[in-house]
């Protein structure tokens, strides 16, 4: 299901705009997921040096997905994009065991920021198609997600390359926004 179908499922508010911030370390698969959401080809993805944004309008509803680069030099600028965020999607490369602590620390920093207080969090545990990857339960425990208070959150295993698990995550976002 593409973004247009997702928009139709959300609600029919004629002037509702939803801002989604897509963050994670470099090489986690953020841009691949963004391209999948927009029904674009994922054959040739280049690292995001700044940001990508995809906006889709349907039935008066606008969804803006901001994909911000995850290189260590860019991360201090993430905070410039926090304002008016409706949903935070954080992407974790489940094959990168060496940087699990680093990605966990980055997520913790995001979640304590006042501008993101109470913002629903979807963690995409990406690269589940690789046999050596960490499973979602391991990621949730290691990153301390099970201890989160004061916000709706979900962890969803996925594969950006294969497109699996993405729809389930987006369904969760739809339901969370409807219930908000």
N, C-alpha and C positions, 0 to 999 in steps of 0.2 A: 504494500500500500504506500503510495506517495504522499507528499505533503498536502496536495489538494484533498485527497480523501481524509487525511488526518484533520484538516481544517473543518471539513463538513461534519466530522464526528464531534468536534469540540462543542460549539454552540453557535447559535445563529445571531449573535449580537452584531448588529450592522457596523459598529465602529470600534470593535474590540481589537486591540493590538496586543500581541504576546511577544515578549522579549526573552529569548533563550540564550544563555551564555554557555558556550561549549569550551571547556578548559581541560587541561591535562598536560603532562610532560611531553616534550618533543618525541615524535615517533610512536605515540600511543595509538594513533589512528583517528584523530579528530576529523581531519579533512576527508578521509575516506568515508567516515560515518555521515558527514555533512553531504557529500556527493550522493551517497546512498539515499539519504532522506529526500534529496531533490531529484531522484531518479536519473542521475548522471552516471557516466562511465567512470569506473575506478581503476582503469588499466594503468594510467600514468599520473601518479600523485607526486607533487614536489613539496618539500618542506615549506610550511607557512612562515614567511619572514615577518609578517605583520599580522594581518587578519583577513579572513574571508567572511562575507555575509551573504546569506541567501534570504530573500524576501519573497513570499508568495501571498497573493491576494486571491480570495475566493469568497463569494457571497458577502462581501463587505468585511471580511475578517482578514487580518494581516498577521502573519507569523514571521518574526525576524530572528534568525539563528546566527549568532556571532561566534565564529571559530577564531580564537586568538592563538597565535603561535606559542609553543611551549618551551622554547629554548631558554636556558637560564638567564640570558641577557634580557629577554622579553618579559619574563614573569613579573618583575617589579611594576610593569605597566598594566598588568591585569586589572588592578584596582580602578583604573580610569574607565573601565567598562561596567562596573558593578551597579551603577545608578539605574533604578527602575527595572531590575532583572526580575522576571516572573518565575523562571525555572533555571536552575544550574544543572548542567550535565557535565559530569567529570568522567573523563575516559582514562582507564588504567590499562597499560600493556601487561597482560597477565603472563607473558613470557619473560619479562625483564625483572627477574628476581633481585638483581643487584641494585635496582633503583626503587624497590618497593618502599623502603623507608623514606626515601626522598619524596616520592609521590604522596605518601601518607602525610608527611610534614607539610607539603604544599596545600593539600586539601584541608588540613587542620587550620592553617593560616586563613584560608578562604572562609571557612565556616565561622571563625570568630570575628570577622569583619562586620561592623554594625550595618553596613548597607546590604549585606546578604542575610541578615538575621531573619529567620523564619522562612526563607526562600526554599521551596521544595528542591530536593537533591535526587538526581538520578545518576547512579554510578554505572557506566557501561564497563563491564569487565571484558575487555576486548581481546581478540586473538584466541578465542576458545576453540578454534579449529586446529590449533597446534597441540600435538599430543602432550608436550612437556609443560603446558601452561598450568598456572595455579587456578583452582576452581573458585567459583564465586564465594563459597562459604569461607575459604581460606583468606580471600581478599577482604571480605567483610570483617572477619575477626582481626586480622593483622592491622587493618587500617582503623580499627576502633569504631566502625560504623554501628555495631550493635549497642554502643553506649550513647549514641546521639539522642539528644533530648530537644524538644521545642521545634521540631521541623519534621515534615513528611520526607521520607527517603526510601529509596528502592535501589537494590543492586540487581543488574541484569547482565547475565552472560551473553556475549554476542561475538560475531565475526564480521568485521567491516568488509572484508574481502568477499565473503560468501553471502553476506546480507542477512544472516540468521540472528535472531534475538532482538533485532532493532525494533521491529514492529511491537513486540511485547513491551519494550521500554517506552515507546511512544504511546501505547495504550494506557500505561500507567500515568504518564503525564496528562493525557486527556481526562482520565478519571479524577486525578488530583485537582486539576484546574476546575472541573465541573463542581467538585465538592468544596472548593475554597470559598 
